[in-house]
């Protein structure tokens, strides 16, 4: 039987490994001009891996353990994490619309150099959906980082001899 401290250590490692995925995914979007279908697919794969590395430990270990560890820091950690995922859902509402517009555009999928403004029309209002995506991504990132820091603090206080 694997002990709680071992599982907690693996959770910290898994969630910590998601940060480079998020950073690389953000870097891809920042430095790529134009954002082609190939770059967008790479971005989604990398960010998806980061989400997987965070969400699997959340659902498989953190949520079930929460009710038995109902402390002040645990509540702050859970609150920040729930808020982060709420922002993720806001971002998802934007990305779904944007991906649909891009996927239905044969020109976008086949082009190496494509102006995203060419997809914009009054019917799709992609500017609105891009704003939702940006707000969601920034909110998720800030709250994820805060939840991560509180989670690491919880790990240090609970599973190490930090305080002797």
N, C-alpha and C positions, 0 to 999 in steps of 0.2 A: 504494500500500500504506500502510495506517495503522500508525503506530508503536506500540510497547508503551506508551510514556508517554501517548499520546493515549487509547488504550483504557483504561489505568489511570485516567486523569482522568475518563472517561465512567463508569467503574465507581464511582468515589468519588461522582460526582454522582448516579447512579442510587440507590445505597444510601443516600446522604444524603437523597434525596427520599422514601425509604420511612419515615423517622422521623416526619415530619408526618402521614403516613397512620396510623401506629400510635398516635400521640398523639391524633389526632382520633377514631379508633375507640375508644380508651379513654375519652376525654371523653364520647362519646355514651353509653357504658354507665354512666358515673358520674352524669351529670346527668339521665338519662332515668328518670322514674318515672311510670308503669310502663313496662317495656320491651315495646313492642308489636311485632307482626310487621314493620311498616314500619320501625321503628327498628333491629330486628335485621337486616333485609335491608341497610339502609344501612351498618350496622357491618360486616357481612361483606364487602360490596363494597369499602369503604375499606381494611379490613385485608387483604383479598385483593390489592388493588392494591399495598399495601406489601410483601406477601410476594412478589409478582411482581417488583417493583423490586429486591428483594434476591436472590431465587432464580435469576432468569435470568442475571445476571452471575456468580453463584456457579457454576452449572453450565456456562455458556458460556465463562468465562474464568478464574475463580479456580482451580477444580479442575484443569483441564488444565495451568495454569502452576505449580501447587504443586510438582510433582516436580522441576522445573528450578530452583526457588527454595527449596530445603530449608535454611532458616536457622533460628536459634533463635526469632526473632520470628514467622516464618512458621508454625512448629510451634505456638507459643502461639496465634496467630490461628486456625489450623485447629482446634485443640483446643477453643477457646472456641466457635467456630462449630458444630462437630459437637455439642457439648453443648447449645447453644441449640436446634438442630433436634431433638435428643432430647426436650427439654422441649416443643417444639412438637408432637411426636407424642403425648406424654402429654396435652396439652391437646386435641388432635384426638380422642382416644378419648372424652373427656368431651363435646365439642361435638357429636359425631355422635349420641350417645344423647339429648342434650338437644334437638337439632334434630328428631330423629325424634319425640320426645314432643310437641313443639310443633306439628310439621307434621300429626300425626295428630289434633290437637285443632282441630276446626272453630271452636270458640268462640274459641280464641286467635288464629287467623288473621283472624277477622272483627271482633274486639273492638278498641276504642280504649283501653279500660281493663281490664286483665286481671291478676288476682293469680296469680303463678307458683306459689304454694303449692297452687292448685287442681289443678295438673297432678301434684303429688306424690302418689304412692301407694306402698304397700309393694312392689308388683311392679316399679315403675320405679326406685325409690330415686334420684331425681334429685339429692338432697343429696350423695350420694357422687360422682356424675358432675360436679356443680358444683364440688366440692372438687378433683377431678382437673383440671378446666378452670382453676381459679384458680391452683393450684400450677404447672401447665404454663405459663400465661401469665406469671406472675411470674418463673419460671425462665428462660423464653425471653427476656423483656425484659431482665433483668439480664445474662444471658450475651450477648445480641445487642449490648447497649451496650458491654460489654467487648471483644467481637470487633470492633465498629465502631471503637473507639478504637485498638486494635492495628492494624487495617487502615489507618486514616488515618496512623498512625505509620509503618507500612511504606511507604505511598505517599510520605510526606514524605522519609523517609531514602533511598528508592530512586530516586524520579523528580524530586526537586527539588534545588536547590543549597543546601539548608538548612544543611548542615555546611561548605559552601564548598569 
